[in-house]
Amino acid sequence: MEAGGAGNGSNGAAQTKGSGGDGSTKTPPPLPPCCVKARAAAPESEAKCHATVVSGWFTEPRSHCGKASKVQYYNNPMWPGEAHSLKVEKILYQGKSPYQEVLVFESSTYGKVLVLDGIVQLTDKDECAYQEMITHLPLCSIPSPKKVLVIGGGDGGVLREISRHSSVESIDICEIDQLVIDICKDFFPHLSVGFEDPRVQLHVGDAVEFLRNAPEGTYDAIIVDSSDPIGPAQELVEKPFFETIARALRPGGVLCNQAESMWLHTHLIQDMLSICRETFKGSVRYAWTSVPTYPSGVIGFLLCAKEGPPVNFLTPINPIEKVEGATKAGREIRFYNSEMHRAAFVLPTFAKRELEAYCAST
């Protein structure tokens, strides 16, 4: 998950107020607790937390004599009531762009870790599950994709995976944060290698604006590798954004959008499904995969087909195993295969019940 491309760059959950017809100010209902994004190193939060699970970048357990030990732990502040700690061997980079705080560190078990605004985006060990699934689920569901757009994805991992598809003629990527691109080229070359593909055209800027200016029916596939849909990225899960995506897709073109965890964010998934079924008219499906360093250990994807030639996401029509050279392009595929593709759409009973019941009621 990356910086996405919403343009205001603010930290934290979006807090807006509107005026009612009588001139009074109305405050919107608070976000659900699972969507409240804690600010990194907020002193008021630290004061209320146990010393080893503060809402900051790191904690340092202290000895009885009051001196900080050499053991550091990174703690994710976004999901109240939970803590997933990674032991830090060495901080490799810490800085701030106009949009977000950026951290890279070497962990003891997952290799190098990229953190944006206090949230783990990827690690050396498990990035393959996310990058490969968000790319090949859509591209293997349509025959011979030629023009592809990536929203976000500044680490280059999605580009690396798209480059396996020899039918692709052009790849546009719109990433708002140049610093993310530069840092990943320095510390994650096995991901940023995707930028070296001559078919890639980089656009640094706001994804919403980029899509508004895209000619109608341009792309066979659009992949939205965005950050979590709160704060500046909130508009990336709202109807106007999906309408601009649908406009930019050719008939029968497909979208794959990062779509959160079914364990934590069912309400967000329900809203996205409802909007996309109304917008795209073709097949709309929810899929998921396992990523150990993401909250709850899973992440979801929303796959949508624009009205036109029918798309069956459940079975890959363009299997990766039959694309010449795809399994060894740059590096071997570590996670995705056609069996994983089909399995990704099999939902646990609770998720199937909640999502189907909501869509039926709407």
N, C-alpha and C positions, 0 to 999 in steps of 0.2 A: 504494500500500500504506500502510496506516495502523496506528494503535496497537492495532488489534484489539479486545481486550476481556478478556483473561485478567487476573485480579485481583491478582496478587502484586507486579507492577511491578518485579521484580528485573532487574538488568542482567546480560548474559552468558548463557552456556549453562547450562541447568539442571543442577545437580550434586546428586544425591540418593543416599542410602545406605539400605539395608534390612538387617534382621537375618535371618539364616538360622535354620533350626530348631534349630541347636546353640548359638544365642546369638551366633555370630560375626557380624561386620559384613562385608557384601559390597559391593564397589564395582562399579557398572555399567560395562560396556565404554565406552571413550572415544568421543565423537562423531566421525564422519568429519571430516577437516580442513576440508571445504567448509562444515561446519555450526558451526564454532567461531566465535563472535562476539567479535571483539576489542573490548576496552574503549577508549573514546576517551581519548587522551592517556595511555595506560599507560606510565609511565617505563621499566619493564623491557623493554617492546616497543621503545620509541624507541631505546634504547641498542644494540639489535641490528640496527637497520635503517639503510640508507643515508639520508643527510640529506634526500633529496627524496622518499622513500616511507615516512616514518615512520607508525606506526599511531595518529596523532593527528588532530586536526581539520584542521590545515593544515601546510604546510611553507613555509619562507621561505628560498630560496636566498641564500647569503651571498657578499658580494663578497670580494676578496682582503684588503681592509682589515678584514674582520670585521664590517662593518655590514650589517644586514638590508636587502635590496632591497625595493622596493615591490611586487614581483610575488608573489602568493600563489596556492597551489594547494590545492584540496580533494582529499583522497585517501580512498577507501573502504577501511576496514580489515577488512571481513567475509570477503573471499575471499583467503586466503593464496596468494601466488604471482602475484597480479594487482594492477594499479594502474590506475585510470581517473581521470585528473586533469582538473578543471575550473578554468579560470582565474577567479579571484575579482576582480570589479571593486569590490565594496563589501559589507561585512557589514551586513545590515539588522536582524537580531535574533539574539540568542544568550541562551538561558535554560534553565531546567530545571523540569519539572513533577514531581509525586510519582512519575511512571512512567518518564520518559525525558528526555534532553537534546534540546533543540529549537534548530535553527539555520536561518536564512533568509539567503541571500546573492544578490546579483546577479552572474550569470556573464557572461562575454564572448560566449558562443555560444548558450546555452540559456535566456536570460532569468533570471527569479527561480527559485531552487532551494530546496526544502524538504528538510531533513535531520533524521532522528530517530535518536538514538543513533549518529551517525556514518554512517548509511545513507541514500543518496538515495531519497526517496519519490516526488518528482515535480519536473518542471520546466515552465516556461511552454511550451516548444517541443514537448515530446513527451508531455505528460500525456494528450492526446486519445486516443492509441493504447490506453492502459491503461483509462481511464475509460469510453470508448465500447465497447470490446470486452467488458469484464467485466459491463457492464450489458445490452447489446443481444443478446449471445449467448443468455442465458437468456430475456429478455423477448420476443424475436422468435421463440422456439421454441415458445411456447404461445399459444393464442388468447385475446385480451382479458384479460390479467392485471389483477387488481383490488386485491389486498392484497400489499404488498411489504415485506420487512424487509432492512435493511442493517446488517451487523455491521462495526464500524470505519467507515472512510470519513469521518473527521472533517473532511477538507478540503472536502467538499460536492460533489465532482465526480461521484460516482455518483448523488447526488440530482439534480443538474442533468440527467443523462442520463435518469433514470427519468421526470422531468417531461415529457419529450417524448411519453410514452405517455398519450394521452387516456383510455384505458380504466381507468387506475389511479385508484382511489378513495382509498386511504390508503397512506402511506409511513411506517413506523417506522424509526428509526435508533438504534442503541445504540453509543455511542462512549465509551470509558473516560476519555479525556483531554480535559478542557475547554480546556486551554491550546492544544491543536492546533486546536480549533474557532475559538478567539478569534484566534490568530495568522493562520490562513488567511483569516479575514474581513478582517484588516488588510492582508495582503500578496497574497492570491490571490482578489480579489473575483469574478473570472470563474469560479471554482470554487465559492466559498461562496454564490453566488447560488442554489444548490440549496436552501439552508435557507429561502429566502424563499417557496417554494411552500407555499400554505396546507394542502396535503394532508400535509405533513411533521410528524411528532411526534417530537421529540428526547428520548432517554433517555440521560442521562449515568451510566454505571455499567458493571458487569461483564456481558459478553455471555453468559457461561455461565449466570449466575444469571437473567438476563432470559429466556433460552430455557427454562429449567426452569419458569418461571412462566407461560409463554405457553400459552394454551389449545390443545388438540390440534386440528390441521387448520385453523389460522388463515390461513396464508399461501399464496398462489399461487406466490411466488418468494422465495427468500432469497439475498442476495448477501453473501459474506464477503470483505470488502476488508481483510484483516488484514496484520499485519507478518509477517516471516519466522518459520517455525514452530520457533523455538528459544527458550530462556529462558521468560519469562512466557507467550508465545504457543504453547508446545509443546502444551498441551491442546487447542488449536484444530484439531489434525490427528489427534486420537486418537478411538477408536471411541465413547466415551461422548458426546463433543460431536456427532459426526455422528448419533448416535441421537436426541439432543434436537432436532436440526434436522429429521430425518425425522418425528419426532412432531409438530412445529409446522407441517409442510407438509400441505396437503390432498392427497387421492389424485390422482396425476398432477402434483403441484406440483414445482417444480424448484429446484435449488441450483446456484449458480456460486461456486466457491471458488478463491481465488488459489492457484496450484499450482506455483510455482517454475520453474526453467529446466531443460529437458531436457538441456542441455549440462553442467550442474553437479550436478544433484540427482536423478538417475534413481532412486536408492534411496528418496528421499522420495516421489516420484511413484508408484513401485511399491507402497509401503505404503498410500498414500492410495487408489489404485485398488482394491486388495484389500479394504480396509475398506468402501469405498463400494459396491462390488458386492455385498457381503454384507449391507449395511444397507438400501439403497434399493430393491433388487429390480427397478427399471425400468432404462431406458437409462443407462449411465455412459460418458462420453467425455472424452478429454483434448484440449484445443485450445491454441493458442499464438498469440502475436503478437510483433511487433518493437517494442521500446522501447529506443532507443539508449543511454540513461543507466543502464539496469539491467545488472548483470553478465552478460556474454555477449551482451548486446543483445537478449535475448528473455525473455519471461515466459509462464508457462502458466496454464491454467484447467481446473479439474475441474468438469464439468457432470453432474449426477445428477438423475434423475427418480424420484420416489416411485412405488411400485406403484399402478396405476390406469389412467386413460386413457393410451394409449401416446404417447410423445413421441419425435419424430425430430429430434435436435439438428442433423443434418447439413444440413437444408434449412429455412430460416425459413418457418414457416407464417403468421407475422404480420410480413411484411416492412416494414422501417422506411420504405421509399419510399412505402408505401401508407397510412401513418398520417398523418392530416391535420395539417399544420403541424409535424411532427416534425423535419424537416431544418432548420428555421429557428427552433426554440423557444429563445429566449435567444441563441443563436449557431448558426451553421451547423455541421453535422457535418463533421469534418475527416478522419476515418479510416475509420470503419465504413461498410459497405454490404453488400448481400446477397451480392455476390461474395466479399468478405472473410470473411463469415460462413462460407460453404462451404469456402473455402480454409483457414480456421483449423484444420480437423480433418484436413487432409492432413499426415501426419507424415513426416519423413525416414526413410529405410530403417533406420538404426541405432536410432532411437527406437521405431519401430514394432516392430522385432524384439525389442528389450529389454523393452518393456512387454507385448507380447503373450505372449512366452515366459514372463515372470514370472507373468502372470495365469493362463496355462494350467497352470503347475506348482503353483499354489495352489488 
